[in-house]
Amino acid sequence: MKKDSADWKTIFAGIALLPAVLFLSSCEKKIDKIKKTDILTLPTITVRNDTTVFDDSGKVQLIMIFPLMETFDKTDIPYSEFPEGITVHFYDGQKDPVGSVTSKYAKYLNKKNLWELRDSVVVINQTNDKLETEQLFWDQVKDNIYTDRFVKISNEDLTIIGTGFESDTHLNKRRIKNISGPIYLNNE
């Protein structure tokens, strides 16, 4: 009988130690992964669910809304990334918005003052002209927007499609490259 109870004690001790061994072995694997992470590849700033208002002399210029922004300052070319999209409403000191832009992804290169918008980009100006594309760049220094991708510009009278586009930020002085053709919506 003494031999049987000693065997049971050994079995119970082994069963009790099994979770501890599994826990410690899993911790070691996670620690190895953490050690391999380069701290310079992590964002220096992370902001969630934010609305940012930019004004000039107390007059609202734009309101930017985003679910996630990550800023990477420790890279060769510092940038901020909006991996879950962005919405911007432009006011130009007016009470109501004079335009807007939305996309499912955005990236801002700090030193170049250059925005890249990707995936379902939609720009609407003061006269309700609507620009749709999959990628759009905004050069803040030159104050122009451009793309080499497919674009569609529409308003209540006309739709124009093409490949390649450049314009001022208000969509007033626009140039579509490789126009496929206008489609008139209102025939009189």
MARBA-3410 file (N, C-alpha, C, O; in Angstrom, 1 decimal):
188
0.8,-1.2,0.0,0.0,0.0,0.0,0.9,1.3,0.0,0.5,2.2,-0.7 ~ 1.9,1.3,0.7,2.7,2.4,0.7,3.3,2.7,-0.7,3.5,3.9,-1.0 ~ 3.6,1.7,-1.4,4.1,1.9,-2.7,3.1,2.5,-3.7,3.4,3.4,-4.5 ~ 1.8,2.1,-3.5,0.7,2.7,-4.4,0.5,4.2,-4.1,0.4,5.0,-5.0 ~ 0.5,4.6,-2.8,0.3,6.0,-2.4,1.5,6.8,-2.9,1.3,8.0,-3.3
2.7,6.3,-2.9,3.9,7.0,-3.4,3.7,7.2,-4.9,4.1,8.3,-5.4 ~ 3.2,6.2,-5.7,3.0,6.4,-7.1,2.0,7.5,-7.4,2.2,8.2,-8.3 ~ 0.9,7.5,-6.6,-0.1,8.5,-6.8,0.4,9.9,-6.5,0.0,10.8,-7.2 ~ 1.2,10.0,-5.5,1.8,11.3,-5.2,2.7,11.8,-6.3,2.7,13.0,-6.7 ~ 3.4,10.9,-6.9,4.3,11.2,-8.1,3.5,11.6,-9.3,3.8,12.6,-9.9
2.4,10.9,-9.5,1.5,11.3,-10.6,0.8,12.6,-10.4,0.8,13.5,-11.3 ~ 0.3,12.9,-9.2,-0.3,14.2,-8.9,0.7,15.3,-9.0,0.4,16.4,-9.5 ~ 1.9,15.1,-8.5,3.0,16.1,-8.6,3.3,16.4,-10.1,3.5,17.6,-10.5 ~ 3.4,15.4,-10.9,3.6,15.6,-12.3,2.5,16.3,-13.0,2.8,17.2,-13.8 ~ 1.3,16.0,-12.6,0.1,16.7,-13.2,0.1,18.2,-12.8,-0.2,19.1,-13.6
0.4,18.4,-11.5,0.5,19.8,-11.0,1.6,20.6,-11.6,1.4,21.8,-11.8 ~ 2.7,20.0,-12.0,3.8,20.7,-12.6,3.6,21.0,-14.1,4.2,21.9,-14.7 ~ 2.8,20.2,-14.7,2.6,20.3,-16.2,2.1,21.7,-16.6,2.7,22.2,-17.5 ~ 1.1,22.3,-16.0,0.7,23.7,-16.4,1.8,24.7,-16.2,2.0,25.6,-17.0 ~ 2.6,24.5,-15.1,3.7,25.5,-14.9,4.8,25.4,-16.0,5.3,26.4,-16.4
5.1,24.1,-16.4,6.1,23.9,-17.4,5.6,24.5,-18.8,6.3,25.1,-19.5 ~ 4.3,24.2,-19.1,3.7,24.8,-20.3,3.7,26.3,-20.3,4.0,26.9,-21.3 ~ 3.3,26.9,-19.1,3.3,28.4,-19.0,4.7,29.0,-19.2,4.9,29.9,-20.0 ~ 5.7,28.4,-18.5,7.1,28.9,-18.7,7.6,28.7,-20.1,8.3,29.6,-20.6 ~ 7.3,27.6,-20.7,7.8,27.4,-22.1,7.1,28.4,-23.0,7.8,28.9,-24.0
5.9,28.7,-22.8,5.2,29.7,-23.7,5.7,31.1,-23.4,5.8,31.9,-24.4 ~ 6.1,31.4,-22.2,6.7,32.7,-21.9,8.0,32.9,-22.6,8.3,34.0,-23.1 ~ 8.8,31.9,-22.6,10.1,32.0,-23.2,9.9,32.3,-24.7,10.7,33.1,-25.2 ~ 9.0,31.7,-25.4,8.8,32.0,-26.8,8.4,33.4,-27.0,8.8,34.1,-28.0 ~ 7.5,33.9,-26.2,7.0,35.3,-26.3,8.2,36.3,-26.0,8.3,37.3,-26.7
9.0,36.0,-25.1,10.2,36.8,-24.7,11.1,36.9,-25.9,11.7,37.9,-26.2 ~ 11.4,35.7,-26.6,12.2,35.7,-27.7,11.7,36.6,-28.8,12.4,37.3,-29.5 ~ 10.4,36.6,-29.0,9.8,37.5,-30.0,9.9,38.9,-29.7,10.2,39.8,-30.5 ~ 9.8,39.3,-28.4,9.9,40.7,-28.0,11.3,41.1,-28.2,11.5,42.3,-28.6 ~ 12.3,40.3,-27.9,13.7,40.7,-28.0,14.0,41.0,-29.5,14.9,41.8,-29.8
13.4,40.3,-30.4,13.7,40.4,-31.8,13.0,41.7,-32.4,13.4,42.1,-33.5 ~ 12.1,42.3,-31.8,11.4,43.5,-32.3,12.3,44.7,-32.2,12.9,45.0,-31.2 ~ 12.5,45.4,-33.3,13.3,46.6,-33.4,12.4,47.7,-32.9,11.4,48.1,-33.5 ~ 12.9,48.4,-31.9,12.1,49.5,-31.2,11.9,50.6,-32.2,10.9,51.3,-32.1 ~ 12.8,50.8,-33.2,12.6,51.9,-34.2,11.5,51.6,-35.2,11.0,52.6,-35.8
11.0,50.4,-35.2,9.9,50.1,-36.2,8.5,50.3,-35.5,7.5,50.2,-36.2 ~ 8.5,50.6,-34.2,7.2,50.9,-33.5,6.8,52.3,-33.6,7.7,53.2,-33.7 ~ 5.5,52.6,-33.7,5.1,54.0,-33.7,5.5,54.8,-32.5,5.4,54.2,-31.4 ~ 5.9,56.0,-32.6,6.2,56.9,-31.5,4.9,57.5,-30.9,4.9,57.9,-29.7 ~ 3.9,57.7,-31.7,2.6,58.2,-31.2,1.5,57.4,-31.9,1.5,57.1,-33.1
0.5,57.0,-31.1,-0.7,56.3,-31.5,-1.9,57.1,-31.0,-2.0,57.3,-29.8 ~ -2.8,57.4,-31.9,-4.0,58.1,-31.5,-5.2,57.4,-32.1,-5.2,57.0,-33.2 ~ -6.2,57.2,-31.2,-7.4,56.4,-31.6,-8.6,57.4,-31.6,-8.8,58.2,-30.6 ~ -9.5,57.2,-32.6,-10.8,57.9,-32.6,-10.7,59.3,-32.3,-11.2,59.8,-31.2 ~ -10.1,60.1,-33.1,-9.8,61.5,-32.9,-10.5,62.4,-33.9,-10.7,62.0,-35.1
-10.9,63.6,-33.5,-11.3,64.6,-34.4,-10.4,65.8,-34.1,-10.3,66.3,-33.0 ~ -9.7,66.3,-35.1,-8.7,67.4,-35.0,-9.2,68.6,-35.7,-9.6,68.4,-36.9 ~ -9.3,69.7,-35.1,-9.7,71.0,-35.8,-8.5,71.9,-36.0,-7.8,72.2,-35.1 ~ -8.3,72.3,-37.2,-7.3,73.3,-37.6,-7.9,74.6,-37.9,-8.9,74.7,-38.7 ~ -7.4,75.7,-37.2,-8.0,77.0,-37.5,-6.9,78.0,-37.7,-5.7,77.8,-37.5
-7.3,79.1,-38.3,-6.4,80.3,-38.5,-7.1,81.5,-38.0,-8.2,81.9,-38.5 ~ -6.5,82.1,-37.0,-7.1,83.3,-36.4,-8.5,83.1,-35.9,-9.4,84.0,-36.0 ~ -8.8,81.9,-35.4,-10.1,81.6,-34.8,-11.1,81.1,-35.8,-12.2,80.8,-35.4 ~ -10.8,81.1,-37.1,-11.7,80.6,-38.1,-11.3,79.2,-38.5,-10.1,78.9,-38.9 ~ -12.2,78.3,-38.5,-12.0,76.9,-38.8,-11.6,76.7,-40.3,-12.2,77.2,-41.2
-10.5,76.0,-40.5,-10.0,75.8,-41.8,-10.3,74.4,-42.3,-10.7,74.1,-43.4 ~ -10.1,73.4,-41.4,-10.5,72.0,-41.7,-10.7,71.2,-40.4,-10.2,71.6,-39.3 ~ -11.5,70.2,-40.5,-11.7,69.2,-39.4,-11.3,67.9,-40.0,-11.9,67.4,-41.0 ~ -10.4,67.2,-39.3,-9.9,65.9,-39.7,-10.4,64.8,-38.7,-10.2,65.0,-37.5 ~ -11.0,63.8,-39.2,-11.6,62.7,-38.3,-10.9,61.4,-38.8,-10.8,61.1,-39.9
-10.5,60.6,-37.8,-9.8,59.3,-38.1,-9.9,58.4,-36.9,-9.9,58.8,-35.8 ~ -10.1,57.1,-37.2,-10.1,56.1,-36.2,-8.8,55.7,-35.6,-8.7,55.3,-34.4 ~ -7.7,55.8,-36.4,-6.4,55.4,-35.9,-5.3,56.2,-36.7,-5.3,56.3,-37.9 ~ -4.4,56.8,-35.9,-3.2,57.5,-36.5,-2.0,56.9,-35.8,-1.9,56.9,-34.6 ~ -1.0,56.5,-36.6,0.3,56.1,-36.0,1.4,56.9,-36.6,1.5,57.0,-37.8
2.2,57.6,-35.8,3.3,58.4,-36.2,4.6,57.7,-36.0,4.9,57.1,-34.9 ~ 5.4,57.7,-37.0,6.7,57.0,-37.0,7.8,58.1,-37.2,8.1,58.5,-38.3 ~ 8.4,58.6,-36.1,9.4,59.6,-36.1,10.8,59.1,-36.2,11.7,59.9,-36.5 ~ 11.1,57.9,-35.9,12.4,57.3,-35.9,12.9,56.7,-37.2,13.9,56.0,-37.2 ~ 12.2,56.9,-38.3,12.5,56.3,-39.6,13.3,57.4,-40.4,13.4,58.6,-40.0
13.9,57.0,-41.5,14.7,57.9,-42.3,13.8,59.0,-42.8,14.2,60.2,-42.8 ~ 12.6,58.7,-43.2,11.6,59.6,-43.7,10.4,59.5,-42.7,9.6,58.7,-42.9 ~ 10.3,60.4,-41.7,9.2,60.4,-40.7,7.9,60.5,-41.4,7.7,61.3,-42.4 ~ 6.9,59.8,-40.9,5.6,59.8,-41.5,4.5,59.5,-40.5,4.8,58.9,-39.4 ~ 3.3,59.9,-40.8,2.1,59.5,-40.0,1.2,58.6,-40.9,1.1,59.0,-42.1
0.7,57.6,-40.4,-0.2,56.7,-41.2,-1.5,56.6,-40.6,-1.7,56.5,-39.3 ~ -2.5,56.5,-41.4,-3.9,56.4,-41.0,-4.5,55.1,-41.7,-5.2,55.2,-42.7 ~ -4.1,53.9,-41.1,-4.4,52.7,-41.7,-5.9,52.3,-41.8,-6.3,51.4,-42.5 ~ -6.7,53.0,-41.0,-8.2,52.7,-41.0,-9.0,53.8,-41.7,-10.2,53.9,-41.5 ~ -8.3,54.7,-42.4,-8.9,55.7,-43.2,-9.0,57.1,-42.5,-8.5,57.3,-41.4
-9.5,58.1,-43.3,-9.5,59.5,-42.8,-10.7,60.2,-43.5,-11.0,59.9,-44.7 ~ -11.2,61.1,-42.8,-12.2,62.0,-43.4,-11.8,63.5,-43.1,-11.5,63.8,-41.9 ~ -11.8,64.3,-44.1,-11.4,65.7,-43.8,-12.5,66.6,-44.4,-13.0,66.4,-45.6 ~ -13.0,67.6,-43.6,-14.0,68.6,-44.1,-13.2,69.9,-44.1,-12.6,70.3,-43.1 ~ -13.3,70.6,-45.3,-12.6,71.9,-45.5,-13.6,73.0,-45.3,-14.8,72.9,-45.8
-13.2,74.0,-44.6,-14.1,75.2,-44.3,-13.7,76.5,-44.9,-14.5,77.3,-45.2 ~ -12.4,76.7,-45.0,-11.8,78.0,-45.5,-12.4,79.2,-44.8,-12.7,80.2,-45.4 ~ -12.6,79.0,-43.5,-13.1,80.1,-42.7,-14.6,80.3,-42.8,-15.2,81.2,-42.1 ~ -15.3,79.5,-43.5,-16.8,79.6,-43.7,-17.5,78.8,-42.6,-16.9,78.0,-41.9 ~ -18.8,79.1,-42.4,-19.6,78.4,-41.4,-19.8,76.9,-41.8,-19.8,76.0,-40.9
-20.1,76.7,-43.1,-20.4,75.3,-43.6,-19.2,74.8,-44.4,-18.4,75.6,-44.9 ~ -19.0,73.5,-44.4,-17.9,73.0,-45.2,-18.0,73.3,-46.7,-19.1,73.4,-47.3 ~ -16.8,73.6,-47.3,-16.8,74.0,-48.7,-16.2,72.8,-49.5,-16.2,72.9,-50.7 ~ -15.9,71.7,-48.9,-15.4,70.5,-49.5,-15.1,69.4,-48.5,-15.0,69.7,-47.3 ~ -14.8,68.2,-49.1,-14.4,67.1,-48.2,-13.6,66.1,-49.0,-13.6,66.1,-50.2
-12.9,65.3,-48.3,-12.1,64.2,-48.8,-12.2,63.0,-47.9,-12.1,63.2,-46.7 ~ -12.4,61.8,-48.4,-12.4,60.6,-47.6,-11.5,59.5,-48.3,-11.4,59.5,-49.6 ~ -11.0,58.7,-47.6,-10.2,57.5,-48.1,-10.1,56.4,-47.0,-10.3,56.8,-45.8 ~ -9.9,55.2,-47.4,-9.8,54.1,-46.4,-8.4,54.0,-45.9,-8.2,53.2,-45.0 ~ -7.4,54.7,-46.5,-6.0,54.7,-46.0,-5.4,56.0,-46.4,-5.7,56.6,-47.4
-4.5,56.5,-45.5,-3.8,57.8,-45.7,-2.4,57.7,-45.1,-2.2,57.0,-44.1 ~ -1.5,58.4,-45.7,-0.2,58.5,-45.2,0.3,59.9,-45.4,0.1,60.5,-46.5 ~ 1.0,60.5,-44.4,1.6,61.8,-44.6,3.1,61.8,-44.3,3.5,61.4,-43.3 ~ 3.8,62.2,-45.3,5.3,62.3,-45.2,5.6,63.7,-44.7,5.5,64.7,-45.4 ~ 6.1,63.8,-43.5,6.3,65.0,-42.8,7.3,66.0,-43.5,6.9,67.1,-43.7
8.5,65.5,-43.8,9.5,66.4,-44.4,9.1,66.8,-45.8,9.6,67.9,-46.2 ~ 8.4,66.1,-46.5,8.0,66.4,-47.9,6.7,67.2,-48.0,6.3,67.6,-49.1 ~ 5.9,67.2,-46.9,4.6,67.8,-46.9,3.7,67.2,-48.0,3.1,67.9,-48.7 ~ 3.7,65.9,-48.0,3.0,65.2,-49.1,2.1,64.1,-48.4,2.5,63.3,-47.6 ~ 0.8,64.2,-48.9,-0.2,63.2,-48.5,-0.4,62.2,-49.6,-0.4,62.5,-50.7
-0.6,61.0,-49.2,-1.0,59.9,-50.1,-2.3,59.3,-49.5,-2.3,58.9,-48.4 ~ -3.3,59.3,-50.4,-4.6,58.8,-50.0,-4.8,57.6,-50.9,-4.6,57.6,-52.1 ~ -5.3,56.4,-50.3,-5.5,55.2,-51.1,-6.8,54.6,-50.7,-7.3,54.7,-49.6 ~ -7.3,53.8,-51.7,-8.5,53.0,-51.5,-9.8,53.8,-51.3,-10.0,54.4,-50.2 ~ -10.6,53.8,-52.3,-11.9,54.5,-52.3,-11.8,56.0,-52.0,-12.5,56.5,-51.1
-10.9,56.7,-52.7,-10.7,58.1,-52.4,-11.8,58.9,-53.1,-12.1,58.7,-54.3 ~ -12.5,59.8,-52.3,-13.5,60.6,-52.8,-13.3,62.1,-52.4,-13.1,62.3,-51.2 ~ -13.2,63.0,-53.4,-13.1,64.4,-53.1,-14.3,65.1,-53.6,-14.7,64.9,-54.8 ~ -14.8,66.0,-52.8,-16.0,66.8,-53.2,-15.6,68.3,-53.0,-15.2,68.7,-51.9 ~ -15.8,69.1,-54.0,-15.5,70.5,-53.9,-16.7,71.4,-53.6,-17.8,70.9,-53.4
-16.5,72.7,-53.6,-17.5,73.7,-53.2,-18.7,73.7,-54.2,-19.9,74.0,-53.7 ~ -18.5,73.3,-55.4,-19.6,73.3,-56.4,-20.2,71.9,-56.6,-20.9,71.6,-57.5 ~ -19.8,71.0,-55.6,-20.3,69.6,-55.6,-19.8,68.7,-56.8,-20.4,67.7,-57.1 ~ -18.6,69.1,-57.4,-17.9,68.2,-58.3,-17.3,67.1,-57.4,-16.7,67.4,-56.4 ~ -17.4,65.9,-57.9,-17.0,64.8,-57.2,-15.9,64.0,-57.9,-16.1,63.6,-59.1
-14.7,63.9,-57.3,-13.6,63.2,-57.9,-13.5,61.8,-57.2,-13.5,61.8,-55.9 ~ -13.4,60.7,-57.9,-13.2,59.4,-57.4,-12.0,58.7,-58.0,-11.9,58.7,-59.2 ~ -11.2,58.1,-57.2,-10.0,57.4,-57.6,-9.5,56.4,-56.6,-10.1,56.4,-55.5 ~ -8.5,55.6,-56.9,-8.0,54.7,-55.9,-6.7,55.2,-55.2,-6.3,54.6,-54.2 ~ -6.1,56.2,-55.8,-4.9,56.8,-55.2,-4.8,58.2,-55.6,-5.0,58.6,-56.7
-4.5,59.1,-54.6,-4.4,60.5,-54.8,-3.3,61.1,-54.0,-3.2,60.8,-52.8 ~ -2.5,61.9,-54.5,-1.4,62.6,-53.8,-1.8,64.1,-53.7,-2.3,64.7,-54.6 ~ -1.4,64.7,-52.5,-1.6,66.1,-52.3,-0.3,66.7,-51.9,0.2,66.4,-50.8 ~ 0.3,67.5,-52.7,1.6,68.2,-52.5,1.2,69.5,-51.8,0.8,70.4,-52.5 ~ 1.4,69.6,-50.5,1.0,70.9,-49.8,1.9,72.0,-50.2,1.4,73.2,-50.2
3.2,71.8,-50.6,4.0,72.9,-50.9,3.6,73.5,-52.3,3.5,74.8,-52.4 ~ 3.3,72.7,-53.2,2.8,73.2,-54.5,1.3,73.4,-54.5,0.8,74.0,-55.5 ~ 0.6,73.0,-53.5,-0.9,73.1,-53.4,-1.6,72.5,-54.6,-2.5,73.1,-55.1 ~ -1.2,71.3,-54.9,-1.9,70.6,-56.0,-2.1,69.1,-55.7,-1.4,68.6,-54.8 ~ -3.0,68.5,-56.3,-3.3,67.1,-56.2,-3.1,66.4,-57.5,-3.3,67.0,-58.6
-2.8,65.1,-57.5,-2.5,64.4,-58.7,-2.5,62.9,-58.5,-2.4,62.4,-57.4 ~ -2.7,62.2,-59.6,-2.7,60.7,-59.6,-2.3,60.3,-61.0,-2.6,61.0,-62.0 ~ -1.8,59.1,-61.2,-1.7,58.5,-62.5,-2.7,57.3,-62.7,-2.6,56.5,-63.6 ~ -3.6,57.2,-61.8,-4.6,56.1,-61.8,-5.9,56.6,-62.5,-6.0,57.7,-62.9 ~ -6.8,55.6,-62.6,-8.1,55.9,-63.1,-8.8,56.9,-62.3,-8.8,56.8,-61.1
-9.5,57.9,-62.9,-10.3,58.9,-62.2,-11.7,59.0,-62.8,-11.9,58.8,-64.0 ~ -12.6,59.4,-62.0,-13.9,59.7,-62.5,-14.4,61.0,-61.8,-14.3,61.2,-60.6 ~ -14.7,62.0,-62.6,-15.2,63.3,-62.1,-16.6,63.5,-62.5,-17.0,63.3,-63.7 ~ -17.5,63.8,-61.6,-18.9,63.9,-61.9,-19.5,65.0,-61.2,-19.1,65.4,-60.1 ~ -20.6,65.6,-61.8,-21.5,66.6,-61.2,-22.9,66.3,-61.7,-23.1,65.2,-62.3
-23.8,67.1,-61.5,-25.2,66.8,-61.9,-25.4,66.8,-63.4,-26.4,66.3,-63.8 ~ -24.5,67.4,-64.2,-24.6,67.4,-65.6,-23.7,66.5,-66.4,-24.1,66.1,-67.5 ~ -22.6,66.1,-65.8,-21.6,65.5,-66.6,-20.7,64.5,-65.8,-20.5,64.7,-64.6 ~ -20.3,63.4,-66.5,-19.3,62.5,-65.9,-18.2,62.4,-66.8,-18.4,62.1,-68.0 ~ -16.9,62.6,-66.4,-15.7,62.4,-67.2,-14.9,61.4,-66.6,-14.6,61.4,-65.3
-14.4,60.4,-67.4,-13.5,59.4,-66.9,-12.2,59.4,-67.6,-12.1,59.8,-68.8 ~ -11.1,59.0,-67.0,-9.8,59.0,-67.6,-8.8,58.4,-66.8,-9.1,57.8,-65.7 ~ -7.5,58.4,-67.2,-6.4,57.9,-66.4,-5.4,59.0,-66.3,-4.8,59.5,-67.3 ~ -5.1,59.3,-65.1,-4.2,60.4,-64.8,-4.9,61.7,-64.6,-5.9,62.0,-65.3 ~ -4.4,62.5,-63.6,-5.2,63.7,-63.2,-4.3,64.6,-62.4,-3.4,64.1,-61.7
-4.4,65.9,-62.6,-3.8,66.9,-61.7,-4.7,68.1,-61.7,-5.4,68.4,-62.6 ~ -4.6,68.8,-60.5,-5.5,69.9,-60.3,-5.0,70.7,-59.1,-4.2,70.3,-58.3 ~ -5.6,72.0,-59.0,-5.4,72.7,-57.7,-6.3,72.0,-56.7,-7.1,71.1,-57.1 ~ -6.2,72.3,-55.4,-6.9,71.6,-54.4,-8.4,71.9,-54.4,-9.1,71.1,-53.8 ~ -8.8,72.9,-55.1,-10.3,73.2,-55.2,-11.0,72.5,-56.4,-12.2,72.7,-56.6
-10.2,71.8,-57.2,-10.7,71.1,-58.4,-11.2,72.2,-59.4,-12.0,71.8,-60.2 ~ -10.6,73.4,-59.4,-11.0,74.4,-60.4,-10.2,74.3,-61.7,-10.7,74.4,-62.8 ~ -8.9,74.2,-61.5,-7.9,74.1,-62.7,-7.5,72.7,-62.8,-6.3,72.3,-62.5 ~ -8.4,71.8,-63.3,-8.1,70.4,-63.4,-7.7,70.0,-64.8,-8.2,70.6,-65.8 ~ -6.9,68.9,-64.9,-6.5,68.4,-66.2,-6.5,66.9,-66.1,-5.8,66.3,-65.2
-7.4,66.2,-66.9,-7.4,64.8,-66.9,-6.6,64.3,-68.1,-6.8,64.8,-69.2 ~ -5.7,63.4,-67.9,-4.9,62.8,-69.0,-5.7,61.6,-69.5,-6.4,60.9,-68.7 ~ -5.5,61.3,-70.7,-6.1,60.1,-71.3,-7.6,60.0,-71.0,-8.1,59.0,-70.5 ~ -8.3,61.0,-71.4,-9.8,61.0,-71.2,-10.4,59.9,-72.1,-10.1,59.7,-73.2 ~ -11.3,59.1,-71.4,-12.1,58.1,-72.1,-13.3,58.6,-72.8,-13.8,58.1,-73.7
-13.8,59.8,-72.3,-14.9,60.4,-72.9,-15.9,60.9,-71.9,-16.1,60.3,-70.8 ~ -16.5,62.1,-72.2,-17.5,62.6,-71.3,-18.9,61.9,-71.5,-19.2,61.4,-72.6 ~ -19.6,61.8,-70.4,-21.0,61.3,-70.4,-21.9,62.4,-69.9,-21.8,62.7,-68.8 ~ -22.8,62.9,-70.8,-23.7,63.9,-70.4,-24.9,63.3,-69.8,-25.5,62.4,-70.3 ~ -25.2,63.8,-68.6,-26.3,63.3,-67.8,-27.7,64.0,-68.1,-28.7,63.3,-68.0
-27.6,65.3,-68.4,-28.8,66.0,-68.7,-28.8,66.5,-70.2,-28.1,67.4,-70.5 ~ -29.6,65.8,-71.0,-29.7,66.2,-72.4,-30.9,67.2,-72.5,-32.0,66.9,-72.1 ~ -30.6,68.3,-73.1,-31.7,69.3,-73.2,-32.1,69.4,-74.6,-33.0,70.2,-75.0
END
